Amino acid sequence: MAEDVNLSSMQTVRGVVKWFDPTKGYGFILSDEGGPDILLHINVLRNFGQSSVADGAVVKLIAHGTARGVQAVEVLEIEPPKREDMPVLSDFADLDMSEVNSQPMEAARVKWFDKGKGFGFANVFGRSEDVFLHVEVLRQSGLADLQPGEALAMRVIEGKRGRMAVEVLAWEAAVI
Protein backbone atom coordinates (compact mmCIF):
# COMPACT_ATOMS: atom_id res chain seq x y z
CA MET A 1 0.00 0.00 0.00
CA ALA A 2 1.40 3.39 -0.97
CA GLU A 3 2.34 5.72 1.88
CA ASP A 4 0.51 9.06 1.98
CA VAL A 5 3.00 11.82 1.24
CA ASN A 6 2.50 15.23 2.80
CA LEU A 7 3.45 17.46 -0.13
CA SER A 8 3.77 20.46 2.18
CA SER A 9 6.77 18.78 3.80
CA MET A 10 8.76 18.76 0.53
CA GLN A 11 11.90 20.89 0.69
CA THR A 12 15.00 21.52 -1.38
CA VAL A 13 18.11 20.43 0.51
CA ARG A 14 21.83 20.67 -0.20
CA GLY A 15 24.16 18.23 1.51
CA VAL A 16 27.16 15.92 1.31
CA VAL A 17 27.09 12.18 0.61
CA LYS A 18 28.00 10.45 3.88
CA TRP A 19 28.10 7.08 2.13
CA PHE A 20 26.31 5.29 -0.68
CA ASP A 21 26.40 1.53 -1.33
CA PRO A 22 24.98 0.52 -4.74
CA THR A 23 24.92 -3.14 -3.65
CA LYS A 24 22.66 -2.33 -0.69
CA GLY A 25 20.70 0.10 -2.87
CA TYR A 26 20.87 3.13 -0.61
CA GLY A 27 23.03 5.61 1.28
CA PHE A 28 22.77 8.77 3.35
CA ILE A 29 23.19 12.51 2.82
CA LEU A 30 24.21 14.97 5.56
CA SER A 31 22.26 18.20 5.11
CA ASP A 32 24.25 21.46 5.14
CA GLU A 33 21.63 22.75 7.59
CA GLY A 34 22.03 19.84 10.02
CA GLY A 35 19.24 17.57 11.15
CA PRO A 36 18.78 13.86 10.58
CA ASP A 37 20.54 11.97 7.80
CA ILE A 38 18.60 11.89 4.54
CA LEU A 39 18.00 8.46 3.00
CA LEU A 40 18.97 8.31 -0.70
CA HIS A 41 17.48 5.23 -2.36
CA ILE A 42 19.10 3.90 -5.55
CA ASN A 43 15.84 4.32 -7.51
CA VAL A 44 15.87 8.07 -6.79
CA LEU A 45 19.50 8.21 -7.95
CA ARG A 46 18.67 6.17 -11.08
CA ASN A 47 15.90 8.65 -11.94
CA PHE A 48 18.72 11.24 -12.06
CA GLY A 49 20.60 8.91 -14.42
CA GLN A 50 23.28 7.46 -12.13
CA SER A 51 23.63 4.12 -10.38
CA SER A 52 26.11 5.40 -7.79
CA VAL A 53 27.44 8.58 -6.22
CA ALA A 54 30.86 9.19 -4.64
CA ASP A 55 31.26 9.72 -0.90
CA GLY A 56 31.87 13.43 -0.31
CA ALA A 57 29.93 14.54 -3.40
CA VAL A 58 27.62 17.54 -2.87
CA VAL A 59 24.00 16.80 -3.74
CA LYS A 60 21.06 19.15 -4.22
CA LEU A 61 17.78 17.27 -3.81
CA ILE A 62 14.14 17.43 -2.86
CA ALA A 63 13.37 15.59 0.37
CA HIS A 64 10.37 14.99 2.58
CA GLY A 65 9.77 13.73 6.08
CA THR A 66 8.09 10.38 6.61
CA ALA A 67 7.27 8.31 9.68
CA ARG A 68 10.58 6.51 9.04
CA GLY A 69 12.72 9.66 8.66
CA VAL A 70 13.73 12.07 5.94
CA GLN A 71 13.99 10.65 2.41
CA ALA A 72 15.19 12.02 -0.91
CA VAL A 73 12.42 12.23 -3.50
CA GLU A 74 14.39 13.70 -6.43
CA VAL A 75 18.05 14.46 -7.11
CA LEU A 76 18.45 17.86 -8.79
CA GLU A 77 22.23 18.20 -9.04
CA ILE A 78 25.45 16.39 -8.08
CA GLU A 79 28.85 18.07 -7.71
CA PRO A 80 31.90 15.78 -7.51
CA PRO A 81 33.87 15.78 -4.25
CA LYS A 82 36.49 18.52 -3.87
CA ARG A 83 40.06 17.41 -4.49
CA GLU A 84 43.55 18.83 -4.52
CA ASP A 85 44.91 20.45 -7.66
CA MET A 86 46.97 17.37 -8.50
CA PRO A 87 46.49 14.97 -11.41
CA VAL A 88 44.14 12.11 -10.53
CA LEU A 89 46.55 9.59 -12.07
CA SER A 90 50.24 9.81 -12.96
CA ASP A 91 49.22 9.21 -16.59
CA PHE A 92 47.60 12.68 -16.51
CA ALA A 93 50.60 14.55 -15.03
CA ASP A 94 51.96 15.82 -18.37
CA LEU A 95 48.58 16.61 -19.94
CA ASP A 96 47.36 20.10 -20.72
CA MET A 97 43.95 19.75 -19.05
CA SER A 98 42.50 22.76 -20.89
CA GLU A 99 43.30 20.95 -24.15
CA VAL A 100 41.84 17.70 -22.81
CA ASN A 101 38.67 19.50 -21.64
CA SER A 102 38.16 20.89 -25.15
CA GLN A 103 37.84 17.33 -26.50
CA PRO A 104 34.29 16.09 -27.17
CA MET A 105 32.53 13.66 -24.86
CA GLU A 106 32.16 10.20 -26.43
CA ALA A 107 29.14 7.93 -25.96
CA ALA A 108 30.06 4.59 -24.37
CA ARG A 109 28.75 1.58 -22.44
CA VAL A 110 30.38 -0.09 -19.45
CA LYS A 111 31.82 -3.48 -20.37
CA TRP A 112 32.67 -4.31 -16.74
CA PHE A 113 33.82 -2.48 -13.62
CA ASP A 114 35.18 -3.95 -10.37
CA LYS A 115 35.18 -1.39 -7.55
CA GLY A 116 37.32 -3.70 -5.40
CA LYS A 117 40.04 -3.82 -8.06
CA GLY A 118 39.57 -0.11 -8.75
CA PHE A 119 39.13 -0.31 -12.51
CA GLY A 120 37.17 -1.62 -15.45
CA PHE A 121 36.55 -1.07 -19.15
CA ALA A 122 34.01 0.54 -21.44
CA ASN A 123 33.40 0.48 -25.18
CA VAL A 124 32.95 3.70 -27.14
CA PHE A 125 30.18 3.40 -29.72
CA GLY A 126 31.60 2.72 -33.17
CA ARG A 127 35.08 1.69 -31.92
CA SER A 128 36.36 -1.79 -31.22
CA GLU A 129 39.06 -1.14 -28.59
CA ASP A 130 38.34 -1.00 -24.86
CA VAL A 131 38.72 2.20 -22.83
CA PHE A 132 40.29 1.86 -19.38
CA LEU A 133 38.23 3.28 -16.48
CA HIS A 134 39.98 4.01 -13.17
CA VAL A 135 38.03 4.40 -9.92
CA GLU A 136 39.75 7.74 -9.18
CA VAL A 137 38.48 9.16 -12.47
CA LEU A 138 34.99 8.04 -11.47
CA ARG A 139 35.35 9.62 -8.03
CA GLN A 140 36.50 12.93 -9.51
CA SER A 141 33.41 12.82 -11.73
CA GLY A 142 31.09 12.20 -8.76
CA LEU A 143 30.52 8.47 -9.36
CA ALA A 144 31.48 5.56 -7.13
CA ASP A 145 30.66 2.45 -9.14
CA LEU A 146 29.39 1.38 -12.56
CA GLN A 147 27.19 -1.46 -13.76
CA PRO A 148 27.71 -3.49 -16.97
CA GLY A 149 25.75 -1.96 -19.83
CA GLU A 150 25.44 1.45 -18.14
CA ALA A 151 25.50 4.34 -20.63
CA LEU A 152 28.24 6.93 -20.17
CA ALA A 153 29.75 9.98 -21.78
CA MET A 154 33.56 10.05 -21.54
CA ARG A 155 36.53 12.17 -22.52
CA VAL A 156 39.16 9.72 -23.72
CA ILE A 157 42.91 10.13 -24.24
CA GLU A 158 45.60 7.90 -25.66
CA GLY A 159 47.45 7.02 -22.44
CA LYS A 160 50.79 5.30 -21.85
CA ARG A 161 49.03 1.91 -21.88
CA GLY A 162 46.23 2.59 -24.38
CA ARG A 163 42.94 4.46 -24.45
CA MET A 164 41.74 5.67 -21.06
CA ALA A 165 38.98 7.88 -19.70
CA VAL A 166 39.97 11.21 -18.12
CA GLU A 167 36.38 12.24 -17.37
CA VAL A 168 33.24 10.13 -17.00
CA LEU A 169 29.64 11.30 -16.74
CA ALA A 170 26.40 9.38 -16.47
CA TRP A 171 24.75 9.62 -19.89
CA GLU A 172 21.73 11.56 -18.60
CA ALA A 173 23.98 14.13 -16.87
CA ALA A 174 26.01 14.62 -20.06
CA VAL A 175 23.04 15.31 -22.33
CA ILE A 176 21.47 17.95 -20.06
C-alpha positions as CSV (number, residue, x, y, z in Angstrom):
1,M,0.0,0.0,0.0
2,A,1.4,3.4,-1.0
3,E,2.3,5.7,1.9
4,D,0.5,9.1,2.0
5,V,3.0,11.8,1.2
6,N,2.5,15.2,2.8
7,L,3.4,17.5,-0.1
8,S,3.8,20.5,2.2
9,S,6.8,18.8,3.8
10,M,8.8,18.8,0.5
11,Q,11.9,20.9,0.7
12,T,15.0,21.5,-1.4
13,V,18.1,20.4,0.5
14,R,21.8,20.7,-0.2
15,G,24.2,18.2,1.5
16,V,27.2,15.9,1.3
17,V,27.1,12.2,0.6
18,K,28.0,10.5,3.9
19,W,28.1,7.1,2.1
20,F,26.3,5.3,-0.7
21,D,26.4,1.5,-1.3
22,P,25.0,0.5,-4.7
23,T,24.9,-3.1,-3.6
24,K,22.7,-2.3,-0.7
25,G,20.7,0.1,-2.9
26,Y,20.9,3.1,-0.6
27,G,23.0,5.6,1.3
28,F,22.8,8.8,3.3
29,I,23.2,12.5,2.8
30,L,24.2,15.0,5.6
31,S,22.3,18.2,5.1
32,D,24.3,21.5,5.1
33,E,21.6,22.7,7.6
34,G,22.0,19.8,10.0
35,G,19.2,17.6,11.1
36,P,18.8,13.9,10.6
37,D,20.5,12.0,7.8
38,I,18.6,11.9,4.5
39,L,18.0,8.5,3.0
40,L,19.0,8.3,-0.7
41,H,17.5,5.2,-2.4
42,I,19.1,3.9,-5.5
43,N,15.8,4.3,-7.5
44,V,15.9,8.1,-6.8
45,L,19.5,8.2,-8.0
46,R,18.7,6.2,-11.1
47,N,15.9,8.6,-11.9
48,F,18.7,11.2,-12.1
49,G,20.6,8.9,-14.4
50,Q,23.3,7.5,-12.1
51,S,23.6,4.1,-10.4
52,S,26.1,5.4,-7.8
53,V,27.4,8.6,-6.2
54,A,30.9,9.2,-4.6
55,D,31.3,9.7,-0.9
56,G,31.9,13.4,-0.3
57,A,29.9,14.5,-3.4
58,V,27.6,17.5,-2.9
59,V,24.0,16.8,-3.7
60,K,21.1,19.1,-4.2
61,L,17.8,17.3,-3.8
62,I,14.1,17.4,-2.9
63,A,13.4,15.6,0.4
64,H,10.4,15.0,2.6
65,G,9.8,13.7,6.1
66,T,8.1,10.4,6.6
67,A,7.3,8.3,9.7
68,R,10.6,6.5,9.0
69,G,12.7,9.7,8.7
70,V,13.7,12.1,5.9
71,Q,14.0,10.6,2.4
72,A,15.2,12.0,-0.9
73,V,12.4,12.2,-3.5
74,E,14.4,13.7,-6.4
75,V,18.1,14.5,-7.1
76,L,18.4,17.9,-8.8
77,E,22.2,18.2,-9.0
78,I,25.5,16.4,-8.1
79,E,28.8,18.1,-7.7
80,P,31.9,15.8,-7.5
81,P,33.9,15.8,-4.3
82,K,36.5,18.5,-3.9
83,R,40.1,17.4,-4.5
84,E,43.6,18.8,-4.5
85,D,44.9,20.4,-7.7
86,M,47.0,17.4,-8.5
87,P,46.5,15.0,-11.4
88,V,44.1,12.1,-10.5
89,L,46.6,9.6,-12.1
90,S,50.2,9.8,-13.0
91,D,49.2,9.2,-16.6
92,F,47.6,12.7,-16.5
93,A,50.6,14.6,-15.0
94,D,52.0,15.8,-18.4
95,L,48.6,16.6,-19.9
96,D,47.4,20.1,-20.7
97,M,44.0,19.8,-19.0
98,S,42.5,22.8,-20.9
99,E,43.3,21.0,-24.2
100,V,41.8,17.7,-22.8
101,N,38.7,19.5,-21.6
102,S,38.2,20.9,-25.1
103,Q,37.8,17.3,-26.5
104,P,34.3,16.1,-27.2
105,M,32.5,13.7,-24.9
106,E,32.2,10.2,-26.4
107,A,29.1,7.9,-26.0
108,A,30.1,4.6,-24.4
109,R,28.8,1.6,-22.4
110,V,30.4,-0.1,-19.5
111,K,31.8,-3.5,-20.4
112,W,32.7,-4.3,-16.7
113,F,33.8,-2.5,-13.6
114,D,35.2,-3.9,-10.4
115,K,35.2,-1.4,-7.5
116,G,37.3,-3.7,-5.4
117,K,40.0,-3.8,-8.1
118,G,39.6,-0.1,-8.7
119,F,39.1,-0.3,-12.5
120,G,37.2,-1.6,-15.5
121,F,36.6,-1.1,-19.2
122,A,34.0,0.5,-21.4
123,N,33.4,0.5,-25.2
124,V,32.9,3.7,-27.1
125,F,30.2,3.4,-29.7
126,G,31.6,2.7,-33.2
127,R,35.1,1.7,-31.9
128,S,36.4,-1.8,-31.2
129,E,39.1,-1.1,-28.6
130,D,38.3,-1.0,-24.9
131,V,38.7,2.2,-22.8
132,F,40.3,1.9,-19.4
133,L,38.2,3.3,-16.5
134,H,40.0,4.0,-13.2
135,V,38.0,4.4,-9.9
136,E,39.8,7.7,-9.2
137,V,38.5,9.2,-12.5
138,L,35.0,8.0,-11.5
139,R,35.3,9.6,-8.0
140,Q,36.5,12.9,-9.5
141,S,33.4,12.8,-11.7
142,G,31.1,12.2,-8.8
143,L,30.5,8.5,-9.4
144,A,31.5,5.6,-7.1
145,D,30.7,2.5,-9.1
146,L,29.4,1.4,-12.6
147,Q,27.2,-1.5,-13.8
148,P,27.7,-3.5,-17.0
149,G,25.8,-2.0,-19.8
150,E,25.4,1.4,-18.1
151,A,25.5,4.3,-20.6
152,L,28.2,6.9,-20.2
153,A,29.7,10.0,-21.8
154,M,33.6,10.0,-21.5
155,R,36.5,12.2,-22.5
156,V,39.2,9.7,-23.7
157,I,42.9,10.1,-24.2
158,E,45.6,7.9,-25.7
159,G,47.5,7.0,-22.4
160,K,50.8,5.3,-21.9
161,R,49.0,1.9,-21.9
162,G,46.2,2.6,-24.4
163,R,42.9,4.5,-24.5
164,M,41.7,5.7,-21.1
165,A,39.0,7.9,-19.7
166,V,40.0,11.2,-18.1
167,E,36.4,12.2,-17.4
168,V,33.2,10.1,-17.0
169,L,29.6,11.3,-16.7
170,A,26.4,9.4,-16.5
171,W,24.7,9.6,-19.9
172,E,21.7,11.6,-18.6
173,A,24.0,14.1,-16.9
174,A,26.0,14.6,-20.1
175,V,23.0,15.3,-22.3
176,I,21.5,18.0,-20.1
